[in-house]
Amino acid sequence: MAGAVALAIGIGIQNFPEGLAVSVPLRRDGLSRHRSFMLGQFSGLVEVVAGVAGAALVLIAQPILPFALSFAAGAMIFVVVEEVIPEAQRGGNTDTATFGTMLGFTVMMMLDVALG
C-alpha cells in the first residue's frame, strides 16, 4: 500500500506542470483565471479514468501480460537502436545493425534466464 501511495503522490506532483502547461496559454488567450484553472484540472481527469481502465484491463489480460510487455520492450529497443544510436545509421547498414543488436540482446536474455 505504501508503494501505491508513493506512486500516486509522484503522479500528482507530475500533474502540476502539466496543468500549468494547459492553463497558462488559456489564460494568456483571454480566459478567466477560474476557467483556465478548471480546464487545466479537467485535463488531468483523463489520467484517473485511464488508470482505472488500465487496472481493469490488466486484471483481464493477466495471462498474456508477460508476452505483451516483452513485445513492448522489444519495440522500444528497436526504436532506440534504429533512431537514437547514430553510429548504427552510418555506412548504410542500418537494418543489419538493428537486427544484430536485437539478436544479441535476445541471446543475452536467454542466457540470463537459463543461467540465472
Order of alpha helices (4+ residues) and beta strands (2+ residues): alpha-alpha-alpha-alpha
